[in-house]
Amino acid sequence: MKISDGFDARRLRPKEHRNWRAWLILTLAALLTLAGVALLLTGASSLIGHPAALGDLNANPTAAVLVLIAGLLVSWLGIWLWRRSRRRMRAPFGLNMAPHLMKKRD
């Protein structure tokens, strides 16, 4: 099949738009993850036996376990938000053609 002179394949795909909100969400997710890791390390170091370095924050083991669990939850939330935002940013834009006109894949 001969391609006509006026054909431009770039017209089939929409232009990508810069999404500053997605980058803001990625930054927030990274900060959440870092805060969660910091809480996790704080709780773990308190449980290992160095609470004097942390002051009165983790003087008892119950508070250290709570800080450790909070660190796990916050870091999990940050990673989940990061992955969700990256997946949404990397989602392919569909072609501006009808699906039945595209090549069939076996």
C-alpha positions as a Python dict, from the first residue, in 0.01 Angstrom:
ca = {
    (1, 'M'): (0, 0, 0),
    (2, 'K'): (141, 336, -99),
    (3, 'I'): (154, 609, 162),
    (4, 'S'): (16, 935, 33),
    (5, 'D'): (220, 1252, 42),
    (6, 'G'): (-7, 1426, 293),
    (7, 'F'): (22, 1147, 554),
    (8, 'D'): (188, 1235, 882),
    (9, 'A'): (200, 966, 1150),
    (10, 'R'): (254, 1223, 1425),
    (11, 'R'): (-102, 1346, 1379),
    (12, 'L'): (-235, 1011, 1497),
    (13, 'R'): (-108, 1054, 1850),
    (14, 'P'): (-219, 1344, 2067),
    (15, 'K'): (51, 1572, 2202),
    (16, 'E'): (165, 1503, 2553),
    (17, 'H'): (77, 1780, 2791),
    (18, 'R'): (296, 1875, 3083),
    (19, 'N'): (119, 1783, 3400),
    (20, 'W'): (266, 1976, 3692),
    (21, 'R'): (11, 1825, 3930),
    (22, 'A'): (149, 1478, 3862),
    (23, 'W'): (501, 1597, 3940),
    (24, 'L'): (374, 1758, 4260),
    (25, 'I'): (211, 1430, 4362),
    (26, 'L'): (535, 1245, 4284),
    (27, 'T'): (727, 1486, 4505),
    (28, 'L'): (475, 1445, 4786),
    (29, 'A'): (497, 1065, 4751),
    (30, 'A'): (876, 1076, 4769),
    (31, 'L'): (863, 1294, 5081),
    (32, 'L'): (609, 1059, 5241),
    (33, 'T'): (833, 763, 5167),
    (34, 'L'): (1136, 937, 5315),
    (35, 'A'): (941, 1036, 5626),
    (36, 'G'): (817, 679, 5663),
    (37, 'V'): (1170, 541, 5636),
    (38, 'A'): (1288, 794, 5896),
    (39, 'L'): (1010, 687, 6134),
    (40, 'L'): (1088, 323, 6065),
    (41, 'L'): (1456, 372, 6146),
    (42, 'T'): (1369, 572, 6457),
    (43, 'G'): (1142, 297, 6589),
    (44, 'A'): (1390, 23, 6500),
    (45, 'S'): (1682, 198, 6667),
    (46, 'S'): (1473, 251, 6978),
    (47, 'L'): (1380, -116, 6988),
    (48, 'I'): (1741, -224, 6935),
    (49, 'G'): (1841, -36, 7246),
    (50, 'H'): (1953, 318, 7168),
    (51, 'P'): (1663, 528, 7297),
    (52, 'A'): (1897, 772, 7472),
    (53, 'A'): (2000, 915, 7137),
    (54, 'L'): (1637, 992, 7055),
    (55, 'G'): (1546, 1161, 7382),
    (56, 'D'): (1202, 1109, 7536),
    (57, 'L'): (1039, 1030, 7203),
    (58, 'N'): (1081, 655, 7231),
    (59, 'A'): (1156, 596, 7598),
    (60, 'N'): (937, 285, 7625),
    (61, 'P'): (910, -17, 7392),
    (62, 'T'): (536, 33, 7328),
    (63, 'A'): (595, 378, 7182),
    (64, 'A'): (885, 240, 6976),
    (65, 'V'): (661, -29, 6827),
    (66, 'L'): (396, 232, 6748),
    (67, 'V'): (654, 453, 6576),
    (68, 'L'): (782, 149, 6383),
    (69, 'I'): (431, 58, 6266),
    (70, 'A'): (357, 420, 6177),
    (71, 'G'): (679, 430, 5975),
    (72, 'L'): (580, 116, 5788),
    (73, 'L'): (236, 254, 5708),
    (74, 'V'): (361, 595, 5596),
    (75, 'S'): (635, 446, 5377),
    (76, 'W'): (385, 200, 5226),
    (77, 'L'): (149, 489, 5154),
    (78, 'G'): (428, 687, 4989),
    (79, 'I'): (536, 393, 4772),
    (80, 'W'): (176, 319, 4673),
    (81, 'L'): (115, 682, 4581),
    (82, 'W'): (442, 695, 4385),
    (83, 'R'): (361, 382, 4185),
    (84, 'R'): (6, 492, 4114),
    (85, 'S'): (117, 834, 3994),
    (86, 'R'): (396, 691, 3775),
    (87, 'R'): (155, 441, 3622),
    (88, 'R'): (-88, 720, 3542),
    (89, 'M'): (187, 937, 3393),
    (90, 'R'): (322, 653, 3179),
    (91, 'A'): (-19, 544, 3052),
    (92, 'P'): (-10, 540, 2677),
    (93, 'F'): (-223, 785, 2493),
    (94, 'G'): (-451, 608, 2252),
    (95, 'L'): (-435, 655, 1882),
    (96, 'N'): (-689, 881, 1721),
    (97, 'M'): (-794, 597, 1494),
    (98, 'A'): (-1073, 349, 1522),
    (99, 'P'): (-945, 29, 1691),
    (100, 'H'): (-1064, -194, 1410),
    (101, 'L'): (-832, -14, 1166),
    (102, 'M'): (-517, -101, 1359),
    (103, 'K'): (-307, -413, 1305),
    (104, 'K'): (-430, -732, 1463),
    (105, 'R'): (-191, -902, 1705),
    (106, 'D'): (-185, -1277, 1735),
}
